[in-house]
Amino acid sequence: MITGYNTDVEYDGVVYHVQTEDKGINTPLMLSLVYLDGAILASKRTPYDDLVASGFDQAILAKRLQRQHKLICAAIRAGRIEELKRFSERGADRKAAEPGRRAKEEHRELEQTDIREPESPSQENAQKTTSVAKDRFSISETIEEEEGFKVWLLEEPVLRAGDSVTLRVLVTRCVGDDRYSVAKARVTLKILGSSFRPESTMVTSDKDGVALIFAQLPTFITGRAAILVCAEADGETAELRRIILPA
């Protein structure tokens, strides 16, 4: 089973907790839950039978899991709580439907909903990012406008236990309608896992806001692990998390 995500998201003075997890290959399902004061407010269930049938690939599942979590969080930040509730109710009404038909209906709903999610900026436009390419997905908003201070991965490598990796990290700040790179930001990489001791390293971003981090990922076969990249500058902080796949 691939580890999931837990994020507290604030909107209009209210803090919602979003949890997304993989239920495991024996129950191929990605489950996102939105909590308010300990009660489940909304949910999103996405089967991945297609992935199992085509030859299970953990890297693909990890990307799907991360995307679903980001979209739910983005919807909350956009104030689309009621939409999440309605989406959950429709899913519950179809729960008894034939699985193939239900999957087709959910896919059709996603295609018909005009939502956007950006991609990470490339190094060429790292100095000033005023627009980011967007795709259409089920639940999202303009991510670049979510946070004034943000940390990005310029590439999204597959992280697997035992690998040596090079991470190119970009730190940016939004000023008005424009986004600029942040020089001399302190960037810390933490490697966390349930079967090994945590490790960390710290670097500083260059004049283009880019920090280069070299890391040797610990070897593990069972348990969960992830990297946490934290950026800090002028009292502002931002972070991102990525899953490490077992060897």
C-alpha positions as CSV (number, residue, x, y, z in Angstrom):
1,M,0.0,0.0,0.0
2,I,1.3,3.5,-0.9
3,T,1.3,6.1,1.9
4,G,-1.2,8.9,1.7
5,Y,-1.5,12.6,2.5
6,N,-2.9,14.6,5.4
7,T,-3.3,18.4,5.0
8,D,-5.1,21.1,7.0
9,V,-6.7,23.6,4.7
10,E,-8.1,26.9,5.8
11,Y,-11.0,28.8,4.1
12,D,-12.9,31.8,5.5
13,G,-11.5,31.2,9.0
14,V,-12.5,27.5,9.1
15,V,-9.8,24.8,9.1
16,Y,-10.7,21.6,7.2
17,H,-8.6,18.4,7.4
18,V,-8.1,16.5,4.1
19,Q,-6.9,12.9,4.2
20,T,-6.2,10.9,1.0
21,E,-5.0,7.3,1.1
22,D,-4.6,4.1,-0.9
23,K,-6.8,1.3,0.4
24,G,-4.4,-1.3,-1.0
25,I,-4.2,-3.6,-4.1
26,N,-6.8,-6.0,-2.6
27,T,-9.2,-3.1,-2.5
28,P,-8.0,-0.9,-5.4
29,L,-9.4,2.4,-4.3
30,M,-8.1,5.9,-3.6
31,L,-10.1,7.5,-0.8
32,S,-10.2,11.2,0.1
33,L,-12.0,12.4,3.1
34,V,-12.7,16.0,4.2
35,Y,-13.1,16.4,8.0
36,L,-14.5,19.3,10.0
37,D,-14.2,19.1,13.8
38,G,-13.7,15.3,13.5
39,A,-16.8,14.6,11.3
40,I,-16.6,13.6,7.7
41,L,-17.9,16.4,5.6
42,A,-17.2,15.0,2.1
43,S,-15.5,12.1,0.4
44,K,-14.2,11.1,-3.0
45,R,-13.6,7.5,-3.9
46,T,-11.7,6.7,-7.1
47,P,-11.1,3.0,-8.1
48,Y,-8.0,2.0,-10.0
49,D,-9.0,-1.4,-11.3
50,D,-7.6,-0.3,-14.7
51,L,-4.2,0.0,-13.2
52,V,-4.3,-3.4,-11.6
53,A,-5.6,-5.0,-14.8
54,S,-2.8,-3.4,-16.9
55,G,0.0,-4.5,-14.6
56,F,0.2,-2.6,-11.3
57,D,2.6,0.3,-11.4
58,Q,3.2,2.0,-8.0
59,A,4.7,5.1,-9.6
60,I,1.5,5.8,-11.6
61,L,-0.7,5.2,-8.5
62,A,1.5,7.6,-6.5
63,K,0.9,10.3,-9.1
64,R,-2.8,9.7,-9.1
65,L,-3.0,9.8,-5.3
66,Q,-1.1,13.0,-5.1
67,R,-3.2,14.6,-7.9
68,Q,-6.5,13.7,-6.2
69,H,-5.3,15.1,-2.9
70,K,-4.1,18.4,-4.4
71,L,-7.4,18.8,-6.3
72,I,-9.5,18.3,-3.1
73,C,-7.3,20.8,-1.2
74,A,-7.5,23.3,-4.1
75,A,-11.3,23.0,-4.2
76,I,-11.5,23.9,-0.5
77,R,-9.2,26.9,-0.9
78,A,-11.5,28.1,-3.7
79,G,-14.5,27.9,-1.3
80,R,-16.1,25.0,-3.2
81,I,-17.2,23.1,-0.1
82,E,-20.8,22.7,-1.2
83,E,-19.7,21.3,-4.5
84,L,-17.6,18.7,-2.7
85,K,-20.6,17.7,-0.7
86,R,-22.8,17.3,-3.7
87,F,-20.1,15.3,-5.5
88,S,-20.0,13.0,-2.5
89,E,-23.8,12.6,-2.4
90,R,-23.9,11.7,-6.1
91,G,-21.1,9.1,-5.5
92,A,-23.1,7.6,-2.6
93,D,-26.3,7.3,-4.7
94,R,-24.3,5.4,-7.4
95,K,-22.6,3.1,-4.9
96,A,-24.8,0.2,-5.8
97,A,-24.5,0.6,-9.5
98,E,-22.5,-1.8,-11.7
99,P,-18.8,-0.9,-11.3
100,G,-18.0,-0.4,-15.0
101,R,-21.0,1.9,-15.5
102,R,-20.2,3.9,-12.4
103,A,-16.6,4.4,-13.5
104,K,-17.8,5.7,-16.9
105,E,-20.3,8.1,-15.2
106,E,-17.6,9.5,-13.0
107,H,-15.2,9.9,-15.9
108,R,-18.0,11.8,-17.9
109,E,-18.6,14.1,-14.9
110,L,-14.9,14.9,-14.7
111,E,-14.7,15.7,-18.4
112,Q,-17.7,18.0,-18.2
113,T,-16.4,20.0,-15.3
114,D,-14.3,23.1,-16.2
115,I,-11.6,23.0,-13.6
116,R,-7.9,23.8,-13.8
117,E,-4.6,22.7,-12.4
118,P,-1.2,24.2,-13.2
119,E,2.0,22.4,-14.0
120,S,5.3,23.4,-12.3
121,P,7.2,26.2,-13.9
122,S,10.3,25.4,-15.9
123,Q,13.7,26.8,-15.1
124,E,13.6,29.1,-18.1
125,N,10.7,31.1,-16.7
126,A,11.8,30.7,-13.1
127,Q,12.8,34.4,-12.7
128,K,9.2,35.6,-13.4
129,T,6.2,33.4,-13.7
130,T,3.0,35.2,-14.6
131,S,1.1,32.3,-16.2
132,V,1.4,28.6,-15.9
133,A,0.1,25.9,-18.3
134,K,-3.2,24.4,-17.1
135,D,-5.0,21.1,-17.6
136,R,-8.6,20.2,-17.0
137,F,-9.5,18.1,-14.0
138,S,-12.4,17.5,-11.7
139,I,-11.7,19.7,-8.8
140,S,-9.1,22.4,-8.7
141,E,-8.3,26.1,-8.9
142,T,-5.3,28.2,-10.0
143,I,-2.7,26.7,-7.7
144,E,-0.2,29.5,-8.4
145,E,-2.5,31.9,-6.6
146,E,-3.0,29.7,-3.5
147,E,0.2,30.7,-1.7
148,G,2.2,33.9,-1.9
149,F,5.4,32.0,-1.0
150,K,5.8,28.6,-2.6
151,V,8.4,25.9,-3.2
152,W,8.3,23.8,-6.4
153,L,10.1,20.8,-7.8
154,L,11.4,21.7,-11.3
155,E,11.2,18.0,-12.2
156,E,9.1,15.2,-10.7
157,P,11.4,12.2,-10.5
158,V,10.2,8.8,-9.4
159,L,11.6,8.4,-5.9
160,R,12.5,4.8,-5.1
161,A,14.2,3.4,-2.0
162,G,18.0,3.0,-2.5
163,D,18.2,5.5,-5.4
164,S,20.6,8.4,-5.6
165,V,18.6,11.5,-6.6
166,T,19.2,15.1,-7.6
167,L,16.3,17.5,-6.8
168,R,16.1,20.9,-8.4
169,V,13.9,23.1,-6.2
170,L,12.5,26.5,-7.1
171,V,11.4,29.0,-4.4
172,T,9.0,31.8,-5.5
173,R,7.0,34.6,-4.1
174,C,3.9,36.2,-5.5
175,V,3.9,40.0,-5.7
176,G,0.7,41.5,-7.0
177,D,-0.2,39.5,-10.1
178,D,3.4,38.3,-10.8
179,R,5.5,35.6,-9.3
180,Y,9.2,36.0,-8.7
181,S,12.1,33.7,-7.7
182,V,13.5,34.1,-4.2
183,A,17.3,34.1,-3.8
184,K,19.1,33.0,-0.6
185,A,16.1,31.0,0.7
186,R,16.9,28.3,3.1
187,V,15.8,24.9,1.7
188,T,15.8,21.8,3.9
189,L,15.2,18.3,2.7
190,K,14.0,15.8,5.2
191,I,13.7,12.1,4.5
192,L,11.2,10.5,6.7
193,G,10.2,6.8,7.1
194,S,8.6,4.3,9.3
195,S,11.5,1.8,9.1
196,F,14.5,4.1,9.4
197,R,15.8,7.2,11.2
198,P,15.0,10.6,9.7
199,E,17.7,12.3,7.7
200,S,18.0,16.0,6.7
201,T,20.2,18.3,4.7
202,M,20.1,22.1,4.1
203,V,21.1,24.2,1.1
204,T,20.5,27.8,-0.1
205,S,18.7,28.9,-3.3
206,D,20.8,30.8,-5.8
207,K,20.0,34.2,-7.5
208,D,17.4,32.4,-9.7
209,G,15.7,30.9,-6.7
210,V,16.9,27.4,-7.5
211,A,18.5,25.1,-5.0
212,L,20.2,21.8,-6.0
213,I,19.9,19.0,-3.5
214,F,21.7,15.6,-3.8
215,A,20.3,12.8,-1.7
216,Q,20.8,9.0,-1.2
217,L,17.4,7.5,-0.4
218,P,17.4,4.9,2.3
219,T,16.8,1.3,1.3
220,F,13.6,-0.3,2.6
221,I,11.1,-2.9,1.5
222,T,8.2,-2.5,3.8
223,G,6.7,0.5,5.6
224,R,6.2,4.0,4.4
225,A,8.5,6.8,3.5
226,A,8.5,10.3,2.0
227,I,10.6,13.4,1.4
228,L,9.7,16.7,2.9
229,V,11.1,19.9,1.2
230,C,10.8,23.0,3.3
231,A,11.7,26.5,2.2
232,E,12.1,29.6,4.4
233,A,12.9,33.2,3.6
234,D,12.1,36.5,5.4
235,G,9.8,34.8,7.9
236,E,7.8,33.0,5.2
237,T,7.7,29.2,4.9
238,A,6.4,26.7,2.4
239,E,6.7,23.0,2.0
240,L,6.0,20.0,-0.3
241,R,5.9,16.3,0.2
242,R,6.6,13.4,-2.1
243,I,6.2,9.6,-1.6
244,I,9.3,7.3,-1.7
245,L,8.4,3.9,-3.2
246,P,9.8,0.8,-1.6
247,A,12.6,-1.1,-3.3
